Amino acid sequence: MLIKRVIIVLANYCPHCVPFSLRYANKMAEDLGVSLLSLDIEVPEQLEAADRLVEEHGDWSEDYLIPQVFVEYTDGKVNHVLTGFSEAVSVTEASWKALFSNTYYQSLVHGQTAISHTPSPYPRKPLKEFVEKYLTFQGRCYRHCDQISSFMDLRSDLNNVIGAYVCPDGYVSRVVYFSVYPDVKQLKSFLYSQVGEEIVADRDIRPATRHGWELGSDASAEIGEVSPTGTIKEIYWTVYPETEDEKNRGVFVCSYPEKGRGCSRLFVQDKESRKRARSRLNACREDCIETENLKKSC
């Protein structure tokens, strides 16, 4: 089956898209000897086609992640190849480089059928280890301070991990749900139980599919140990405030950085009051059992 063209959904304002993703998409089209179709979601005439493509073949949500890259075959079949990361721009760029060095990409270039993933014959490993090894990154705190944020596991089982990117003050930049068998209702249920329904909007929830080929050769070899499908779904929850009141509030995690503990519950708090308190404790509530025990021990 021959590839007809490469398609990239992007926006000129997005640093994950322009210039490097557009440049890499052009390189991909050149390597395959086909044309590149660029669909800019800021251009009304292209938006409808972009939305339809992403909804039918990509990672769809009301405010979906970009860039998203696809290959279209001569028989009309479309395969999803890559979705940009919600983390740093450098992470999206690294996924492009991993794609180009993977055997899946080489199979496309040489005109072969894409290599399907062979499930591991061994018992599957918990998803958490793979996620922490290949799908979490250090970055900068977002909309709160300029400190380093790192990933914190909030809940996990064999097939699912829910965690948050948290700065030393406990501010949550985003919550990420990783799953082999994703169910957005599970993420919403978790968030409702932590911070209530009012702050959780569908527009702030965005999915992304991760393939082994975009994560590097080691990840590509190991992904079958955690996922029979050879893919892992990420669903991001990032609060994008619209009103002044929403901008003044933030999501925090109950923690005690000096002890490396806390109950790990999410809660909503005024950003400025948190800064004025300058407390070593970032307690979700006054009667938090875990932090009360820590107070007594220090």
Buried (B, 14 or more C-beta within 10 A) or exposed (E): EEBBBBBBBBBEEBEBBBEBBBEBBBBBBEBBEBEBBBBBBEEEEBBEBBBEBBEEBBBBBEEBBBBBBBBBEEEEEBEBBBBBBBBBBEBBBBBBEBBBEBEBBBBBEEEEEBBEBEBBEEEBBBBBBBBBEBBBBEBBBBEBBEEEBBBBBBEBEEBBBBBBBBBBBBBBBBBBBBBBEBEBEBBBEBBEEBBEEEBBBEEBBBBBBBBBBBBBEEBBEBBBBBBBBBBBBBBBBBBEBEEEEBEEBBBBBBBBBEBEBBBBBBBBBEBEEBEEEEEEBBBBEEEBEBBBBBEEEE
